[in-house]
């Protein structure tokens, strides 16, 4: 049986925490930043945690080897 391939686009977007949660970088912090408030930009800096509904899909299909 051949190995499963990792979806490279997903590997660049998601990573796992030590407890097995899926971490990702939040969107909307690339351009047109002048109209966004400082509070909004500050909150976008921190990594987001994916909801538990989507974690099995990421783990099984997109990143089979973590």
N, C-alpha and C positions, 0 to 999 in steps of 0.2 A: 504494500500500500504506500503510495507516495505521500510525502509530507504536504500539509496544507500550506498554502501561500498566505502570507500576511498582506492585507490590503495596505499598501504603503501610504496612501492618502490618509487613511485613518490613523496609522502609526505616527504621522506627523502632527495630527490634531489632538490625539488623546493620549493620556498616560495614566498609570494606575498608582493609587496611594498604597501605603503599607497595609491598610485594612481591606483593600480590594475595591475601593470606590474608584470611579472613573473621573479624572480631572481634565479640564479643557480650558483654553484661553477664551475669554469673553470677546464678543465682536464689538464694533463701533468705536474703535480707538485708533484708527489708521489715518483718517483725513477728515476735513471739515470739523475741526475741533474747537473753533472759536465760538460757535453758537452753543456748545455744550457746557454745562456748568462744571465748576471745579469739583463739586461733590460727585457728580455723575462720572467724571473722568477718573476720579480717585477710586470709586467703587468698581469701575471696569478693570482696574489694574490687577485685582486679585483673581485668582483662578476660580472657575466655577466647578461645581460638583454635579455630575449628571444624575438625573432622577433614577431611582432604582428600577423603574419600568424598562428603561432602555439598556441597562447594564448587561443583561444576558445576550442581547444581540451583538453588542460590541465585543464581548468576551469570546463568544462562540464563532461568529462569522467573520468579523473584521480583524480581530487580534487574537488568533487562537493560541499563541504562545506568550501572550502578555507582553 
